Amino acid sequence: MTTTYAVLSEGLEKRFGEVRALRGLDLAVAAGSVCGLLGPNGAGKTTAVRLLTTLLRPDAGSARIAGHDLVRDAAAVRARIGVTGQYASVDGDLTGRQNLRLFARLHRVRDAAARADELLERFALTGAADRAASTYSGGMRRRLDLAASLVRRPDVLFLDEPTTGLDPAGRNEIWAAVRALKAEGTTVLLTTQYLEEADQLADDIAVMDRGRVAHTGSPAQLKSLIGAYAEVVVADPGTLERAAGVLDQLTGGVPSFDRERHAVGAVTRDSTLTLPRLVRELDAAAVPLLDASLRPPTLDEVFLRLTDTKEPAT
């Protein structure tokens, strides 16, 4: 089966003076999927989004967005995409309804008033439609901003850290909206600093490091790259180093200490290691335990291991 890509870039490069923000970005996002674009600060995520949404022109490389060439057909690309940035773009002095009608008219949407009402209902903003947007909560403002990016029914939606600064309730509201968009067939490219967000929403993840994509795969595939995580909590703090030695022998990974909890853990790629064996070996080494676990790594642990945060892109 041939995969249709809504976003396909090859070798995109961008330099700002002496800083090489992108060093050959290769990215493929399947149509109708949610792709999480992750990376440490300075990895080039925001530059990538600005390039792919035609706000910047690449110095080298090529890309096609919704079937259109990024450079030669920039107007066609803009007509097929929606963008929601880190900060709300709506006008706080206007009401929610006025904001959406304004965006709809700017995009020459037929029957702007009806489209605005449709989006207000969809994002549960009808009750606040005639209040100034400045009176909205953070989550309501973000929902209004997301609604504004959808007035043209885009094929591809770019979300650049859309839940930054929101409380858990507001974040859950945006997550629900993203899931609904995916169910309708919209392709979503999501940059986020929240690893749980990518784990919850993304079908695939592209991990950026120093201006290029370093790793790609589903959350489960990326977790499998670094193996399981073994952790023990000792009853006697004096045996913590001994427990670390046992973990070192069993896993071959570098032990990581949490001395406040009297815990030590290590990553293992040994698929034969079991929890009973781990407990037996520690018992044989006279290490009394309060707890022991062998679990898949979190996406946070994957992120830290797959990215080099010591040096920014230059």
Buried (B, 14 or more C-beta within 10 A) or exposed (E): EEEEBBBBBEBBBBBEEEBBBBBBBBBBBBBBBBBBBBBBEBBBBBBBBBBBBBEBEBBEBBBBBBBBEBBEBBEBBBBBBBBBBBEBBBBEEBBBBBBBBBBBBEBEBEEBEEBBBBBBEBBEBBEBBEBBBEEBBBBBBBBBBBBBBBBBEBBBBBBBBBBBEBEEEBBBBBBEBBBEBBEEEBBBBBBBBBBEBBBBBBBBBBBBBBBBBBBBBEBEEBBBEBBBBBBBBBEBEEBBEBBBBBBBEBBEBEBBBEEEEBBBBBBBEBEEBEEEEBBEBBEEEEBEBEEBBBEBBBBEBBBBBBBEBEEBBE
